[in-house]
Structure formats: structure tokens, C-alpha cells
């Protein structure tokens, strides 16, 4: 890597190219190819997410990628939100279609008409279904690989309940799932915001979104979970017969972790001036063995390396026997983010030991071969933990507060989130949000979930009226 | 199930409905929804396939679902084969696109332009990449859920080599992978055919396809592997610099297991008059525990059932505590194909035992609780083996031979494959194939892979000219 991480935007582009994470040369604007180096990690992330969802009662299903226009247009807010960016199929073979078909930008309108057919009584509820798929949105904003592309990779979970309380509990469960996976396993820090009313998911009652920060201090939205209330169930007739014999509309939620975007956040958060740094669980290669060989010791060292590789075959372990120098190999595998490197030569073998180097700290230590498996396990876990801690401590340093427009202007230059007193997170607050956006290029991300404090006696930083709520401002991707 | 399996076509439709494998009520012709009961199995099949491919050196990648028209039209045979059934995107948001975009019917023309950029020297080869995805083809033939739909679920592996020999070895490896997975793990019997020249994949040099039989004796094509030669590498400029400094075109293969179709074959092969029968590894629920409870023993039985469930939590084990009768529960879980059922009541508990029933044979046996895990493992393995054996023996009874048109006409009525002497599997043989199709409604599937026997002195059953090769005829889906 020739570019330091402080120049984040250039670093981002360079690492994508150097580590071959994404190829921008596909001849269709806004569409990219994701080669194995990134796809392997994304597949592991998918697996982890799917397991976690299934453990909490979700089941997988497959719904069509094409949605007839009339479905998409059934819910009025939803259609207004999505139709401007839909890819439309209008021909098949040599014929024009009678009805235009949307490539799914999200699947509410494909799934909920089926839910209406599947749900009869209370015993069918809760119904918790997810699908892992691609979605397509003709973004008009500038695209950026993994962060904003016209095709992206996600999971969408769509859940149905008999009561409002259960639906609200599901929103909470989705937030917990996000914490367990993104933070505890991937080491990505974030805050959950309840979005202001003017910035929620099209058709939702409320949107709760996990916002992280990128190294340049700008925020990036990660998974969001939406309380849909009965908005969609009334449109698509998703009802159940209650014990009292009455037909009642169901309560719904949906949750959408975008794997490609979480991946962007993952390597941006942990990467450094040498390249990628992956948590142990996610690395495509977890352990790389570099033989230190001379001509006369080659056979013996090779044999020992193969032995170690076999010993560590429960992990994703590789050995680099290429003709390159050890220094070249160190750089290459550091760039690719391999968490642990084993170096072993004749002298080590004679001592019954090898050297284990950590990608995150660069620390090296001698390890007795009979303790190797145990040490690798320990160092791997310690590395993941260290990445998470480092990220947390960096993240918490980017939480600011401001009580006036001037203070906001100053605080926002430091990067991160600024908590400000605000007049309202309802529709009427949008004017103030627009004014701040205009003046400071910031977005209002919403109120922090769980933040019960009231801005007593404070004034909205935008309009000066008495503040009713603390909201957070940030520059965003 | 009200319909016996002998009435296969009706049985197929009924089981799909009764076991909720597929919902045909999505409002778009040729597109279906795959609910959890089937999606869970398909996901397991995907995982097994992906692991096997990765073990043999394939790596995952993600390529766009949309392919610009000019890519698709670059290879002339390929375009002729696929363009008549492409779904075209012509609009995005409110605007017309400048170039039409194809929803991928298969990904050669999306992937190979990238391969041309990725491959430089011999050290980049072999390059073996797969992706798991959906593809879309506007089939004009009648659609049938899982078997022929306008959207289907597959894996496509696209491999590149320096030499023809290596590419041919890959075709062989793909056939071995098919055998290992489809036959040995899923219990599906099939034969590999080299397709006649008039029936190969559009753009391929040769196509090798695994053909199975459905219970009605008609054949269904399962995974096929294609020797592409240099046809595509010359069009897309996929070259490498050889050690002699010369630029050489690569040799390519591709392999495409359609998971949705393999699933059709799976439940059709093993299912019976009571419903689904799954191999142990693939069942969404592997063990179902049915408590036999009376009012006064309920608490104790429930406790023991929970204990057994925890003990078997390394498997997909469920317990049915619903208010239905044991008989109702037996039928329900038999319909859903659960391989092993545990029945346990107070009397069993007192004996320190339970009853284990097998889905395939219906056999019941008493098992001591301390031996339960071991017995479940053994019975599960034995059940899968038995399904495979039963299928093999049924399949081998459907291999016929015929030396004349009259014999063919008689043999084909028995269902299955008929080996016939034939004039040629090159382009000139197509007239004879068409004649047989017209007369007997059969298709020529090709020569059996590995069959070296020559039809000495025999005559083509269609034209009467001296036969050059044995080909197989069958009625097909």
C-alpha cells in the first residue's frame, strides 16, 4: 500500500485494487464484479448471519426476483420511495411484455401477497422468514464499490405477528442480532438510531438503523430494522383469525443487513497502512505458513511445513512455497489481511519451535510446536478481541455534543456524531434538518435508541425554538 | 397423500401442495415461490455443493445479474441459443436505457471479459471460480415447478486452463463431483451422456450431462459439464503468456448444477405414498420426537422429551407437543419426510427406553436411552444407504436395448433408457433423431460416457445405414 489510511478515500480505492476485492471494469455503470478475495469473506458473513437468524426462529425461503408492476404500486408511500430507482423488464425474448416487471429493489411487495395466503389462524404466527439475495436500485447518487452500487447483496427478514407488542420485541431482537454479529463478531462499532419521521423506510411506521463511522469520520448506515405496523398488512390483506373469531390485521417488521456494505465497513474499520486486517473468524486464509528455506534444508523444511499445515487443517491454513523471498511473502499476506503468520526454518525445527506473528500488532513470538494449535487458537481470539477494542475506543472518541449552530459547525469538523438539541423528529422538523444540511453538510440521523434524556431548557440549534429531543448529526456516505 | 405414486404426475402436484414445497400462486407466469419446507433443503444442497467445489480448488465470486446486450451477442452460437429466451431490462426509474440489459440466462458473457483482464501468465492458471445464483430464461415450453421455471437456482463453475488436457480432466472431475454428491450423498441414480452434436450447450465443443429418470420413466437432465475448448476464449480474448513468450488462448470448461431441479429429482426419487422421504443429511428435521402423554404423566414425559431433544441437539431435532393425537402427528411428520421418529411415553421411560421408527421401511425398534445417540447415527446412515440402493435397483431395471425401430417402440413403453445402434452422433444424425422423435416421442440423449462398445454389423434403427455408435433414447421432461 502506497497510500496511508489517513487519506481514507484514496486508501479505500487503492486497497480494493491491490487486494483485488472488487473489479470496476465490468462494462455497466454502477455494477461491479466481486472476485474471490472479497466473495469468500462475504460468504462467511452470510453464513454467520443466516445461522444467527435461524437460531432465532427465522426460516429461509426464495421469492422471485421479478415483481409485477401492480404489486409494487400497491402501497403508496412504498411506491413513491422505490419506483424512481427501479430497473424495469419490458421484453422477453423477442416480445414486449404486457405488464412491466420490476427487478426487486426490496421484497415486501413480492412476499406479502403470499403471506396473506399462508396465514390463517394464530397458530401460523409468528411467521419469520428471510431470504439471502441480490437487489437492484438504479441509484442516481455517485456509486462507490460495496457502499453504494446499483446491485447489492443482502439478507431481508420479514416477520409477521399477531400483536404490536410482539412486533416491537422483534425490532429489539433485530437490534440485538446486529450487536451480536456486527459488533461482537465482526468488531464493527455502531449506534442504533431511531430515524426521524422524514427519513424512514418507505412505508414504515418507524425505522431503526445501525450507523457506523468510516475512518474519515463520515457515517455509514448498516443494517436497519423497520416497524411496519399494519401499513402493509392492510394493503396486502395479511390477516389472521383471532380466538374470538374476528379477522385481524397482522403486525409486521422487516430487517435488512446489506452484506456488501457491512463488508466495506469491516475492512475500512480494521485495515491499516499495510492493507487488510481481518478478524480471525472472517479471514479467507486464517494462518499462512512461510517456510524459511535454503537449498540444502529445503526438503526437511518443506516436510515440516506440510506437517504443520495438516495439523492446522481445521482452520483455513495455507503454505507459501512460491519462489519469492520471505520479505515479499510477508508483505503479500499482510496486504491480504491474514491474521496469523507462521515462520519456520531449519533453526526453528531444531529447537522444536516456530515463530508466530500477529497481523494486528506485528508482534512475533516463539511457539513450541507441541503448543502450536493452542497458541494459534489463543492468538486468533485475542486478535479479534483487540480489533474490536481498538475500533470501539476510536469510535467513542468521535462522539461530540453541541448546543448551538456555531458549536455544531466546529464539532462536525472533527468527524463523527454530534448530539444536538432539536425541535422535533416529526415531519415538522425536516425544515430544520434541511437548513443544517445546507449550512454544514450534515444529516440528522435521529435519536439514539435508549437515550431517554430530555433537552431541558435547551433550544433547537437550527430554529431556536425550545428543543423537545436530542438528535444526532453527522456527515454521511 | 390421497394419490399413489404410480400416478406420478398427480402425485408430484399433490406433494408440492400438501408438504408446501412450492407455491404457484405468485402472480407472474413461470415464476414460483419456494417456502421454507423446500428452501431449507435447497440451502443444505447448496452448502454441500459449494464445499465440494471449494475442496477441489474452486473459489466463490459474484458477477452482475445484468449483462449488456453487446456482451451476450459476442459469441454467435451462444447468442442464437439464449437470446430467444432472455428477459430484457430496457428502463430504469423513469428513463429508457441506451443499451438493453439481459437478465443473465447463464454467465459466460459476464464472466469471461473479466477473465481476460485477470489472466496474464501461466501462474494465474488454472483459474476455477463458481457462483451460486439465480438465472432467468423465458421458457416457452410448459413450466413445471422445480423442473422447468422461468427463474431457477443453480451454481455455475467456470474454469480456465492452459491446455486442452487439463480442461478435459476438469470435465472428468465435474462428473466425479456429480457422482459423489448426487449419487452417493443424495441417493439419486443417473447416467452421464455425451450429448449428440445437435444437442449440446450453445457455444460448447462437447456437452456431458447427467440424466436421471423420474418415477414415470421419463428422463430429466441434471448437472451438465461443458468442454468449451477455445470457442469463448477466442471471442473474449482470454489468453495467457506461455513460458516461450507467446500469447496463447486458454481452454475453458463450465459446469452447472441446477439446485432447484436436483431437488425435484430428490423428492421424486425417494418419495412414497405417504409423502416425502429425505436422506438423513438433507432433511430439514432429522429427528422428530413424539411424546405419548396422558394427563397425569404429562410433566414427566415432557421433561424427558426436552432432555432427549437437548441430547440430540447436534442434529436437527424437534419435538411435537401440539394438542394433536399421536396418529395425526405420525402422518404429518411422515408427509414431511422426517427420517427418524422417536416415540416415548411413561412406560418407555420406566424401561429406560424409547421407540425409534424409520421413515423408509416403517420399521420400529426399542432403543435403550443410553444408546440413543449411537442408534440414531446408525439408523440415519442406514436409511440414506437404503434409499440409494433402492433407487439404484429401480433405475437399473429401466435400462433396455433395441436393435430395430419396432423393438424401440416396444421398449420405450416400459419407461427408462433404450440403447440403440445409430448412424452418427454428429450433425448428420439429427435427421434420424427427428424421425424417432416424431414417431415414438423419444429424444436421443447421446452416447453413454465410458461406453466403448461399437455396434458391429448393426444398422441405425432410424435410417438403416450401418451404425457407427450406440446412443440412448428416452422420453424426456
Interface residues (C-beta under 8 A of the other chain):
Chain A: X23 X25 X26 X27 X28 X31 X32 X33 X34 X35 X36 X39 X40 X42 X43 X50 X59 X60 X61 X62 X63 X64 X65 X66 X67 X68 X70 X71 X83 X84 X85 X86 X87 X88 X89 X90 X91 X92 X93 X94 X100 X101 X103 X110 X113 X114 X117 X118 X129 X131 X133 X134 X136 X138 X140 X151 X153
Chain B: X23 X25 X26 X27 X28 X31 X32 X33 X34 X35 X36 X39 X40 X42 X43 X50 X59 X60 X61 X62 X63 X64 X65 X66 X67 X68 X70 X71 X83 X84 X85 X86 X87 X88 X89 X90 X91 X92 X93 X94 X100 X101 X103 X110 X113 X114 X117 X118 X129 X131 X133 X134 X136 X138 X140 X151 X153
